Amino acid sequence: MNGQRHDALAPSDRGLQFGDGCFTTARVIDGKIELLPWHLERLQQAAQRLMLPATDWLAFEREMALAAESIPLGVVKA
């Protein structure tokens, strides 16, 4: 979560309390995410509409790429 590993969510987390959140399922081929800019743009728009806290989108993009790099064919959910 936000670049940090966690074992639990705080009870006050809005995603836990109200289901606030957004995600994308991105196709991965040869360790690369297809249409990555589109996925990021969509997530940014959704986060803005939901008034979620500010996100370091460059770090988020790096985390998605890191998650994808060992996948020959599959998906990354972010």
Phi, psi and omega in degrees: 000121180053040177081002181239143176277137179224150177261350183206162174253147176291142178301336180276359180298125183297326178298322178286317183288316191238355182079015177297136175156171177210158178206168175223151174246112187250133179286138179241130174229126180053041176077007181241139179276124177285140176058035183305314179302322179295316179299316180296317179299316179298317178295319179297317179296317180295317180297321179295315179299323181276358181056042177284157181301158180304144182236142172278093187292331177293317176295321179298316178298318179297320179295319178297315180297319179296318179296328184276336193298336180261008183256115178289321179204120181170212181222158170237131174255129182219000000 
